[in-house]
Amino acid sequence: MFITLIPWVLLIILSVVLFYSWSQLSDKERDAISIIQNENIDIINDVGEIMVLPSDEIPQIATLKDADIIKVKSQPFFINAKIGDKLIVYSVARKVILYSPELNKIVEVANLDGAIGN
């Protein structure tokens, strides 16, 4: 019986730790997280209007900065990348998308296995 209680006890402990961590964030930090989440939702909605996206996962999204562009320009996937472009990664679907919010265009799409550095 004790063995069957262990997962429940761990779940309760994890819930308490997560709640405590969230409660320690300042209002500014919570607002910043909400803004980023809303921006990511807008990006996914914009891209979803011009191509079919996986609907069963939430992608990771990164914004290309000046230093990023310098590092990746030698890779074919990033040849047309510009500062401010979004890299959208669907790890389960193994898909990576380079999107330009400025142009509202998809710059490049590739299979994750062969897109970046492979």
Protein Blocks (a to p, Z undefined) as FASTA:
>chain_A
ZZmmmmmmmmmmmmmmmmmmmmmpcfklmmmmmmmmmmmmmmmmmmmmmoccdfkbccdd
ddddfklmmmmmmpmklmmgcehiacdddfknopacdddfklopafbdcdfklmnoZZ
